[in-house]
């Protein structure tokens, strides 16, 4: 995505996928995800509460259990007055502990920029 020079962008990213977080069921065993724009985590970020990842799914021992899950994140990106800038959106997903395995399929990511003068 590209923001014109000297503009500010409210950036919103939607993520949806078929997800399976397989492992022993416990409060500390989960699989997470986050969205970055130019390397900065979009809001609301999860901070130090859980290792900077949104709790996307709780672990479950059933290997056949899959769920359609979605979330969105938003943030502000500003481009300098002298040039436009490309916004690189990155979706990261991981398991929280070695006891769980994360499987993601049919991932869809949609980004939207709403720009205005800086």
Number of C-alpha atoms within 10 A of each C-alpha: 11 12 21 19 16 17 19 19 21 14 20 19 21 15 18 17 18 15 21 27 29 25 22 16 16 10 8 12 22 26 26 20 17 24 28 20 21 14 11 13 21 22 16 13 18 15 12 8 9 12 10 15 22 21 18 20 20 21 26 20 14 13 11 9 12 18 13 13 14 15 14 17 19 21 18 15 19 20 20 14 12 9 12 15 18 13 19 11 20 16 13 11 18 20 24 21 13 8 13 21 20 18 15 16 12 10 13 11 15 11 14 13 19 12 17 13 12 12
